[in-house]
């Protein structure tokens, strides 16, 4: 009997369409793996065992099975997006337990494409921080169980990295896809604004938050993005020489970048240069005010999402974050700071096709009860290891995390690719070239933590 857990989504969907395996067989095998392994990882808040099997049978009975791009593929959904019949807790004890009446549009598109939702994945409260823990458990990096998987799409990333599902849905308001993807050795793409429907929380963090895929291969990321966007991403962009800027300095003043991440960028840059791309060092003109702008938007978005919730049931770090954000709401709402940042960075990404940077500044913090620790300690830990992601939520431009290299611990390292609006296909094509030139292990071995 073939093992389907650990296979790519493209492989699984092809096998289901060709009737070499049924959706129920695929889903049952992944559910069994979740039951066996997730107790140590903590990826899922809710596993939909019976519902998922019933939905797998429904997919298998569809007349259009041979045309479904994600036929029978098990997927996990981040627990800040509505899944019909399930509560959406958003990592908090303060949110209602009421089951959702309808799927979020992205979940509906995945199901229409033949995917089966096997569960909802853990997030930090209100998806605020870049570590994932709270009342529903601590999410660990399957590659290094002493470390957090990252956040806020930490549960989704851990589930894919551990081979519990081949694909997961997450979202990114300040790096919440790219940070855990970088920690867990995954491919992700935060699409540009309005490429994929958002509808995240109370106003999408002022339009900065985007939904996107978490996958182990570029092919799978492209496949899922096409479904989410209801657009054609399956056809790769034409291969041709691109002008690539390589930047190693942190966008946030005072944050240093550790050697493994600068080494990963140099390795990726060298590989792309040998493939015919025009690669040169060039640092974007980040303003000194970037850190303040990011903090204002980060906290103000949280303040919006905390509206109507019982503050006494929120963790202290969340209450402080939201209280600070309420002071910034008016200034953030105008969009003036984001307009200035776009105006400052547009010439740079007009001169260069793509920007290549480290995905992170250093490895993720130790896994632990960060939700019980002080607000300042959380903010400093987050900023020290993930300074490279926020600028591209503020601009609304597409950005990817792609595995590249290995940390001394044996966990994956990663780089970030950034492009102009509308260049998602270009980023995916460059990522595919890196996948060919610097192959990565797709999933973590379970021998150390089963």
C-alpha positions as CSV (number, residue, x, y, z in Angstrom):
1,X,0.0,0.0,0.0
2,X,1.3,3.4,-1.0
3,X,1.9,6.0,1.7
4,X,0.2,9.3,0.9
5,X,1.3,11.3,3.9
6,X,4.4,13.2,3.0
7,X,3.5,13.4,-0.7
8,X,3.0,16.7,-2.4
9,X,-0.5,18.1,-3.1
10,X,0.1,17.9,-6.8
11,X,1.0,14.2,-6.5
12,X,-2.1,13.4,-4.4
13,X,-4.5,15.3,-6.6
14,X,-3.2,13.6,-9.7
15,X,-3.6,10.1,-8.1
16,X,-7.1,10.9,-6.9
17,X,-8.2,12.3,-10.4
18,X,-6.8,9.1,-12.0
19,X,-8.6,7.0,-9.4
20,X,-5.4,5.3,-8.1
21,X,-6.5,6.3,-4.6
22,X,-9.7,7.6,-3.1
23,X,-10.1,10.8,-1.2
24,X,-11.1,8.9,1.9
25,X,-8.0,6.8,1.9
26,X,-5.8,9.9,1.6
27,X,-7.6,11.8,4.3
28,X,-7.8,8.8,6.6
29,X,-4.0,8.3,6.4
30,X,-3.4,12.0,7.2
31,X,-5.8,11.9,10.1
32,X,-4.0,8.9,11.5
33,X,-0.7,10.7,11.3
34,X,-2.2,13.8,13.0
35,X,-3.5,11.6,15.9
36,X,-0.1,9.9,16.2
37,X,2.2,12.9,16.1
38,X,0.4,16.2,16.8
39,X,0.4,15.7,20.6
40,X,4.0,16.8,20.6
41,X,3.8,19.5,17.9
42,X,0.5,21.3,18.9
43,X,-0.4,22.3,15.3
44,X,-4.1,21.8,15.6
45,X,-6.7,23.4,17.8
46,X,-9.5,21.3,16.3
47,X,-9.2,18.1,14.2
48,X,-12.4,17.4,12.1
49,X,-12.1,13.6,11.9
50,X,-15.6,12.5,11.1
51,X,-16.5,15.6,9.2
52,X,-13.4,15.4,7.1
53,X,-14.0,11.7,6.2
54,X,-17.6,12.5,5.2
55,X,-16.4,15.4,3.1
56,X,-13.7,13.2,1.5
57,X,-16.5,10.8,0.4
58,X,-18.4,13.7,-1.1
59,X,-15.4,14.8,-3.1
60,X,-14.9,11.2,-4.4
61,X,-18.5,11.1,-5.6
62,X,-18.3,14.4,-7.6
63,X,-19.0,14.0,-11.4
64,X,-16.2,16.5,-12.1
65,X,-13.6,14.7,-10.0
66,X,-11.2,14.5,-13.0
67,X,-11.2,18.3,-13.3
68,X,-10.5,19.2,-9.6
69,X,-7.1,20.8,-9.1
70,X,-6.9,19.8,-5.4
71,X,-8.9,16.6,-5.7
72,X,-8.8,14.8,-2.3
73,X,-6.0,17.0,-0.9
74,X,-6.1,17.3,2.9
75,X,-5.7,21.0,4.0
76,X,-5.5,22.7,7.3
77,X,-7.0,26.2,7.9
78,X,-5.7,28.9,10.2
79,X,-8.1,29.4,13.1
80,X,-8.9,33.0,12.2
81,X,-10.9,32.1,9.1
82,X,-14.4,30.8,9.1
83,X,-15.0,27.1,8.5
84,X,-18.6,26.2,8.2
85,X,-19.9,24.4,11.3
86,X,-16.8,25.2,13.4
87,X,-16.1,28.0,15.9
88,X,-13.3,30.4,15.0
89,X,-11.4,31.1,18.2
90,X,-8.5,33.2,16.9
91,X,-6.2,31.9,19.6
92,X,-8.3,33.5,22.4
93,X,-10.5,32.6,25.3
94,X,-12.3,35.9,24.7
95,X,-13.8,34.9,21.3
96,X,-17.2,33.3,20.9
97,X,-17.7,29.6,20.5
98,X,-20.5,30.0,17.9
99,X,-20.1,27.8,14.9
100,X,-19.7,29.6,11.6
101,X,-22.7,29.5,9.3
102,X,-20.6,29.8,6.1
103,X,-17.1,29.2,4.9
104,X,-14.7,32.1,4.4
105,X,-14.4,32.7,0.7
106,X,-10.9,31.2,0.5
107,X,-12.0,28.1,2.4
108,X,-15.0,27.8,0.0
109,X,-12.6,28.0,-3.0
110,X,-10.4,25.3,-1.6
111,X,-13.4,23.0,-1.1
112,X,-14.7,23.8,-4.5
113,X,-11.3,22.7,-5.9
114,X,-11.6,19.3,-4.2
115,X,-9.6,20.0,-1.0
116,X,-10.8,18.5,2.3
117,X,-10.5,20.6,5.5
118,X,-9.1,18.2,8.2
119,X,-8.7,20.8,10.9
120,X,-8.2,24.3,12.3
121,X,-4.7,25.3,13.3
122,X,-3.4,27.1,16.4
123,X,-2.5,30.8,16.3
124,X,-1.3,33.3,19.0
125,X,-4.2,35.4,20.4
126,X,-5.7,37.6,17.7
127,X,-2.8,36.6,15.5
128,X,-0.6,39.4,17.0
129,X,2.8,37.8,17.6
130,X,5.5,35.9,15.8
131,X,5.4,33.0,18.2
132,X,2.3,30.7,18.5
133,X,1.0,29.7,22.0
134,X,-1.9,30.4,24.2
135,X,-4.9,28.7,25.8
136,X,-4.9,26.0,23.1
137,X,-1.3,25.0,23.5
138,X,2.2,25.8,22.3
139,X,3.2,25.1,18.7
140,X,6.7,23.8,18.2
141,X,8.9,23.7,15.1
142,X,9.0,20.1,13.8
143,X,12.6,20.6,12.8
144,X,13.7,21.8,16.2
145,X,11.2,21.0,19.0
146,X,12.9,23.4,21.4
147,X,11.9,26.3,19.2
148,X,8.6,28.0,18.3
149,X,7.2,27.4,14.9
150,X,6.7,31.1,14.6
151,X,3.6,33.0,14.1
152,X,1.0,33.9,13.6
153,X,0.3,31.1,11.1
154,X,2.4,28.8,13.3
155,X,0.0,25.9,13.6
156,X,-0.5,25.8,9.8
157,X,3.2,25.9,9.1
158,X,4.0,23.2,11.7
159,X,1.3,21.0,10.3
160,X,2.8,21.1,6.8
161,X,6.4,20.8,7.9
162,X,5.5,17.7,9.9
163,X,3.7,16.1,7.0
164,X,0.4,16.2,8.8
165,X,-1.1,17.9,5.7
166,X,0.5,18.8,2.3
167,X,-1.1,22.3,2.3
168,X,-2.3,24.8,4.8
169,X,-4.1,28.1,4.6
170,X,-2.6,31.0,6.5
171,X,-2.4,34.8,6.4
172,X,0.1,37.5,6.8
173,X,-0.3,41.0,8.3
174,X,3.3,41.7,9.4
175,X,5.0,38.5,8.3
176,X,2.6,35.9,9.6
177,X,3.0,33.5,6.6
178,X,6.7,34.2,5.9
179,X,8.0,34.0,9.5
180,X,6.7,30.5,10.3
181,X,7.4,29.3,6.7
182,X,11.0,30.4,7.1
183,X,11.3,28.7,10.5
184,X,9.7,25.5,9.2
185,X,11.4,25.1,5.8
186,X,8.3,25.9,3.7
187,X,7.4,27.8,0.6
188,X,4.9,30.6,1.0
189,X,3.8,33.7,-0.9
190,X,2.1,36.7,0.6
191,X,0.3,38.0,-2.4
192,X,0.0,41.6,-3.3
193,X,-3.0,43.6,-2.2
194,X,-6.4,42.3,-3.6
195,X,-4.9,39.3,-5.5
196,X,-6.6,36.9,-3.0
197,X,-9.7,37.8,-1.0
198,X,-8.8,38.9,2.5
199,X,-11.7,39.4,4.9
200,X,-9.4,38.8,7.9
201,X,-10.5,40.1,11.3
202,X,-11.9,43.6,11.6
203,X,-10.6,45.4,8.5
204,X,-7.6,43.2,7.4
205,X,-5.3,45.3,9.6
206,X,-6.0,48.4,7.6
207,X,-5.6,46.4,4.3
208,X,-2.2,45.0,5.2
209,X,-3.2,41.4,5.8
210,X,-3.4,38.8,3.0
211,X,-4.3,35.1,2.8
212,X,-1.9,32.7,1.2
213,X,-0.6,29.2,0.9
214,X,1.9,27.2,2.9
215,X,3.5,24.3,1.0
216,X,6.6,22.2,0.7
217,X,7.2,22.8,-3.0
218,X,6.9,25.8,-5.3
219,X,4.5,23.7,-7.6
220,X,2.1,23.2,-4.6
221,X,2.3,26.9,-3.6
222,X,1.6,28.0,-7.2
223,X,-1.3,25.5,-7.4
224,X,-2.9,26.6,-4.2
225,X,-2.4,30.3,-4.9
226,X,-4.2,29.8,-8.2
227,X,-7.2,28.3,-6.4
228,X,-7.3,31.0,-3.7
229,X,-7.0,33.8,-6.3
230,X,-9.3,32.2,-8.7
231,X,-6.7,33.1,-11.3
232,X,-4.1,31.5,-13.5
233,X,-0.9,30.9,-11.7
234,X,-0.3,27.4,-12.9
235,X,1.6,28.6,-16.0
236,X,5.1,29.7,-14.9
237,X,6.4,33.2,-15.9
238,X,8.8,33.2,-18.8
239,X,12.3,32.5,-17.7
240,X,14.6,35.3,-18.5
241,X,17.3,37.3,-16.9
242,X,16.0,39.4,-14.0
243,X,17.7,42.3,-12.3
244,X,18.0,41.2,-8.7
245,X,19.0,43.5,-5.8
246,X,20.6,41.7,-2.8
247,X,20.2,43.4,0.6
248,X,21.6,42.1,3.9
249,X,20.9,44.9,6.3
250,X,17.9,44.9,8.6
251,X,15.2,47.3,7.7
252,X,14.9,48.2,11.4
253,X,17.7,50.2,12.8
254,X,19.7,48.5,15.5
255,X,18.7,44.9,14.6
256,X,21.7,42.7,13.6
257,X,21.5,39.7,11.2
258,X,23.1,36.4,12.1
259,X,25.6,34.7,9.8
260,X,23.4,31.7,8.7
261,X,20.9,34.1,7.2
262,X,23.4,36.3,5.4
263,X,25.1,33.1,4.2
264,X,21.8,31.8,2.8
265,X,21.3,35.0,0.9
266,X,24.8,34.9,-0.6
267,X,24.3,31.3,-1.6
268,X,21.0,32.0,-3.3
269,X,22.4,35.1,-5.0
270,X,25.3,33.1,-6.3
271,X,23.1,30.4,-7.7
272,X,20.8,32.9,-9.4
273,X,23.8,34.8,-10.9
274,X,25.2,31.6,-12.3
275,X,21.8,31.1,-13.9
276,X,22.1,34.3,-15.9
277,X,20.4,36.8,-13.7
278,X,21.9,40.3,-13.1
279,X,22.6,40.2,-9.3
280,X,24.1,43.1,-7.4
281,X,24.2,44.4,-3.8
282,X,21.8,47.2,-3.3
283,X,20.1,48.2,0.0
284,X,16.5,49.7,-0.2
285,X,16.2,53.2,1.2
286,X,14.3,52.2,4.3
287,X,13.4,55.3,6.3
288,X,14.6,55.5,9.9
289,X,11.0,55.9,10.9
290,X,10.0,52.5,9.6
291,X,10.1,50.9,13.1
292,X,7.7,53.4,14.5
293,X,5.4,53.1,11.4
294,X,5.3,49.3,11.7
295,X,4.6,49.5,15.5
296,X,1.7,51.9,14.9
297,X,0.1,49.8,12.3
298,X,0.7,46.5,14.2
299,X,-0.9,47.8,17.4
300,X,-3.7,49.6,15.7
301,X,-4.7,46.5,13.8
302,X,-4.8,44.6,17.1
303,X,-7.0,47.3,18.6
304,X,-9.5,46.9,15.9
305,X,-9.6,43.1,16.3
306,X,-10.0,43.4,20.0
307,X,-13.1,45.6,19.7
308,X,-16.1,44.0,21.4
309,X,-14.1,41.3,23.2
310,X,-14.0,40.9,27.0
311,X,-10.7,42.5,27.8
312,X,-10.5,40.6,31.1
313,X,-10.2,37.4,29.1
314,X,-7.4,38.6,26.9
315,X,-3.8,37.9,27.7
316,X,-1.9,40.9,29.2
317,X,0.4,41.2,26.2
318,X,-2.7,41.5,24.0
319,X,-4.4,44.1,26.2
320,X,-1.3,46.3,26.2
321,X,-0.8,45.9,22.5
322,X,-4.5,46.9,21.8
323,X,-4.4,49.8,24.3
324,X,-1.4,51.3,22.6
325,X,-3.0,50.8,19.2
326,X,-6.1,52.7,20.1
327,X,-3.9,55.8,20.4
328,X,-2.7,55.3,16.8
329,X,-5.9,54.5,15.1
330,X,-6.6,57.9,13.7
331,X,-3.1,58.4,12.2
332,X,-3.0,54.9,10.8
333,X,-6.5,55.2,9.2
334,X,-5.3,58.0,6.9
335,X,-2.8,55.8,5.1
336,X,-0.4,58.7,4.8
337,X,2.6,56.8,6.3
338,X,2.1,53.9,4.0
339,X,1.8,56.2,1.0
340,X,5.1,57.8,1.9
341,X,6.8,54.5,2.3
342,X,5.5,53.3,-1.1
343,X,6.7,56.5,-2.7
344,X,10.1,56.1,-1.2
345,X,10.6,52.4,-2.2
346,X,8.9,52.5,-5.6
347,X,12.0,53.8,-7.5
348,X,14.1,51.0,-6.0
349,X,11.7,48.3,-7.2
350,X,11.4,50.0,-10.5
351,X,15.1,49.9,-11.1
352,X,15.3,46.2,-9.9
353,X,12.9,43.4,-10.8
354,X,13.2,41.6,-7.5
355,X,14.7,42.2,-4.0
356,X,16.5,39.2,-2.3
357,X,16.9,39.5,1.5
358,X,17.2,37.2,4.5
359,X,13.8,35.9,5.5
360,X,14.7,36.3,9.2
361,X,17.5,37.9,11.2
362,X,18.1,34.9,13.5
363,X,16.5,31.6,14.5
364,X,13.1,31.7,16.3
365,X,12.8,32.0,20.0
366,X,12.5,29.1,22.4
367,X,9.1,27.5,22.5
368,X,7.3,28.4,25.7
369,X,4.5,30.3,27.3
370,X,5.2,33.7,25.7
371,X,1.5,34.6,26.2
372,X,2.3,34.7,29.9
373,X,5.2,37.0,29.5
374,X,5.3,40.8,29.4
375,X,4.4,42.9,26.4
376,X,7.8,44.5,25.9
377,X,9.6,41.2,26.1
378,X,7.4,39.8,23.4
379,X,7.8,42.9,21.1
380,X,11.6,42.9,21.5
381,X,11.8,39.1,20.8
382,X,9.6,39.5,17.7
383,X,11.4,42.5,16.3
384,X,14.9,41.0,16.9
385,X,14.2,38.0,14.8
386,X,11.7,39.1,12.1
387,X,12.6,42.6,10.9
388,X,12.5,41.8,7.2
389,X,8.8,41.1,6.7
390,X,6.8,44.2,7.8
391,X,7.8,46.7,5.1
392,X,6.0,44.6,2.4
393,X,2.7,44.5,4.3
394,X,2.9,48.3,4.7
395,X,3.5,48.7,0.9
396,X,1.0,45.9,0.0
397,X,3.6,44.3,-2.4
398,X,4.1,40.5,-2.9
399,X,6.8,38.8,-1.0
400,X,7.9,35.1,-0.6
401,X,9.8,33.0,1.8
402,X,11.8,30.2,0.2
403,X,14.0,27.6,2.0
404,X,17.7,28.1,1.5
405,X,20.5,26.6,3.6
406,X,20.6,25.0,7.0
407,X,21.0,26.5,10.5
408,X,23.6,25.0,12.8
409,X,20.8,23.2,14.7
410,X,19.9,21.3,11.5
411,X,16.6,23.3,11.1
412,X,16.0,25.1,7.7
413,X,17.2,28.6,6.9
414,X,15.4,30.8,4.3
415,X,15.5,33.9,2.1
416,X,12.8,36.4,1.1
417,X,11.9,37.5,-2.4
418,X,10.0,40.7,-2.9
419,X,8.6,42.2,-6.1
420,X,6.5,45.0,-7.5
421,X,2.7,44.7,-7.6
422,X,1.5,42.1,-10.0
423,X,4.8,40.1,-10.0
424,X,3.6,37.0,-8.1
425,X,4.4,34.8,-11.1
426,X,7.9,36.2,-11.4
427,X,8.6,35.5,-7.7
428,X,7.2,31.9,-8.1
429,X,9.5,31.3,-11.1
430,X,12.6,32.5,-9.3
431,X,11.6,30.4,-6.3
432,X,11.3,27.4,-8.6
433,X,14.8,28.1,-9.9
434,X,16.1,28.2,-6.4
435,X,14.3,24.9,-5.7
436,X,16.2,23.3,-8.6
437,X,19.6,24.9,-7.8
438,X,19.5,24.5,-3.9
439,X,17.1,21.7,-3.2
440,X,15.6,21.4,0.3
441,X,14.2,18.6,2.4
442,X,10.4,18.8,2.2
443,X,9.3,17.6,5.6
444,X,10.9,17.1,9.0
445,X,11.7,13.6,10.2
446,X,9.5,12.4,13.0
447,X,12.0,10.0,14.5
448,X,13.1,12.5,17.2
449,X,9.6,13.5,18.4
450,X,7.2,10.7,17.8
